Amino acid sequence: MSFRGQALAISLALAASGLIASAEAVAARDPKPSGGGGTAASCSLSTAGVGQPLTLSGSGFAPNSQYVLFMTSPAGTGGTTVNTDSNGSFSYNTFASWPGVYSAQLMTENHHSTVAATCSTTVA
């Protein structure tokens, strides 16, 4: 390898180690949020059947916080936000318009978004 190639390889290695150190510093400074009261956040979807209300309920989330909600249904995928109350709980209502699998994914709403909870149900 030429001197130029060696210099480039060393420069790339140093840049990569600097990026890793920066990522570790950000992770230490901005820890992932936990659920309210140290409990794991969870959600559930419930309905009485096709054409009936579909309710998403959640608990164990950070109190008075907003989360991004991605819902998937037989008709497609959509997104919105939900807000938790002072106990870290929320409820979101929609309809089960078609038979099939309905799922929800709740993400933290910040620069380093993470999945807070997922749940699903099958509507017959």
C-alpha positions as CSV (number, residue, x, y, z in Angstrom):
1,M,0.0,0.0,0.0
2,S,1.3,3.4,-0.9
3,F,2.0,6.1,1.7
4,R,-1.1,8.0,0.4
5,G,-3.3,4.8,0.9
6,Q,-1.9,4.3,4.4
7,A,-2.6,7.9,5.3
8,L,-6.2,7.6,4.0
9,A,-6.8,4.4,5.9
10,I,-5.5,5.9,9.1
11,S,-7.7,9.0,8.6
12,L,-10.8,6.9,8.0
13,A,-10.1,4.8,11.1
14,L,-9.7,7.9,13.3
15,A,-12.9,9.4,11.9
16,A,-14.8,6.2,12.6
17,S,-13.6,6.1,16.2
18,G,-14.5,9.7,16.7
19,L,-18.1,9.0,15.4
20,I,-18.4,6.0,17.8
21,A,-17.2,8.1,20.7
22,S,-19.7,10.8,19.8
23,A,-22.6,8.3,19.6
24,E,-21.6,6.9,23.0
25,A,-21.5,10.4,24.5
26,V,-25.0,11.2,23.2
27,A,-26.4,7.9,24.5
28,A,-25.0,8.6,27.9
29,R,-26.4,12.1,27.9
30,D,-29.8,11.3,26.5
31,P,-31.0,8.0,28.0
32,K,-34.1,6.3,26.6
33,P,-37.2,7.4,28.5
34,S,-38.8,4.9,30.7
35,G,-42.4,4.3,31.5
36,G,-44.1,6.1,34.4
37,G,-43.1,4.8,37.8
38,G,-40.4,2.5,36.4
39,T,-43.0,0.0,35.0
40,A,-42.8,-1.1,31.4
41,A,-45.2,0.7,29.0
42,S,-47.8,-1.6,27.4
43,C,-50.8,-1.3,25.2
44,S,-53.9,-3.3,24.2
45,L,-56.4,-3.2,21.3
46,S,-60.0,-4.4,21.9
47,T,-63.2,-4.5,19.8
48,A,-66.5,-6.4,19.7
49,G,-66.0,-7.1,16.0
50,V,-66.2,-5.7,12.4
51,G,-68.0,-2.3,12.3
52,Q,-67.6,-1.8,16.0
53,P,-65.4,0.7,18.0
54,L,-61.7,-0.3,18.3
55,T,-60.1,1.0,21.5
56,L,-56.4,1.3,22.0
57,S,-55.5,1.6,25.7
58,G,-52.0,2.2,27.2
59,S,-50.4,2.4,30.6
60,G,-47.0,2.6,32.1
61,F,-45.9,5.5,29.9
62,A,-44.3,8.8,31.0
63,P,-47.0,11.0,32.6
64,N,-48.3,14.0,30.6
65,S,-46.3,13.1,27.5
66,Q,-47.0,12.8,23.8
67,Y,-46.3,9.7,21.8
68,V,-46.4,9.0,18.0
69,L,-49.0,6.3,17.2
70,F,-48.7,4.2,14.0
71,M,-51.7,2.1,13.3
72,T,-51.9,-0.7,10.7
73,S,-55.2,-2.2,9.6
74,P,-56.4,-4.2,6.6
75,A,-57.0,-0.9,4.9
76,G,-53.5,0.5,5.4
77,T,-51.3,2.4,7.8
78,G,-51.7,5.8,9.4
79,G,-50.2,7.9,12.1
80,T,-51.3,10.4,14.7
81,T,-50.3,11.3,18.3
82,V,-51.7,10.4,21.7
83,N,-51.2,12.2,25.0
84,T,-50.9,10.5,28.3
85,D,-52.6,11.7,31.5
86,S,-50.9,12.3,34.9
87,N,-50.8,8.6,35.5
88,G,-49.0,7.7,32.2
89,S,-52.2,6.2,30.7
90,F,-54.2,7.0,27.5
91,S,-57.1,5.8,25.4
92,Y,-57.6,6.2,21.6
93,N,-60.8,5.2,19.8
94,T,-61.3,4.4,16.1
95,F,-63.4,1.7,14.3
96,A,-62.7,-1.9,13.2
97,S,-64.1,-1.4,9.7
98,W,-62.7,-4.7,8.1
99,P,-61.8,-8.1,9.3
100,G,-58.1,-8.8,9.8
101,V,-55.1,-7.8,11.9
102,Y,-54.9,-4.4,13.5
103,S,-51.7,-3.3,15.2
104,A,-50.3,-0.3,17.0
105,Q,-46.8,0.9,17.5
106,L,-46.1,3.8,20.0
107,M,-42.9,5.7,19.6
108,T,-41.4,8.4,21.8
109,E,-41.6,11.8,20.3
110,N,-38.1,13.2,20.5
111,H,-34.8,13.4,18.6
112,H,-33.9,9.8,19.5
113,S,-37.3,8.2,19.0
114,T,-37.7,4.7,20.3
115,V,-40.5,2.1,20.3
116,A,-42.3,2.4,23.6
117,A,-44.9,-0.4,23.1
118,T,-46.6,-2.5,20.4
119,C,-49.8,-4.5,20.4
120,S,-52.2,-6.1,18.0
121,T,-55.5,-7.9,17.7
122,T,-57.3,-9.9,15.0
123,V,-60.9,-8.8,14.1
124,A,-63.1,-11.6,12.7
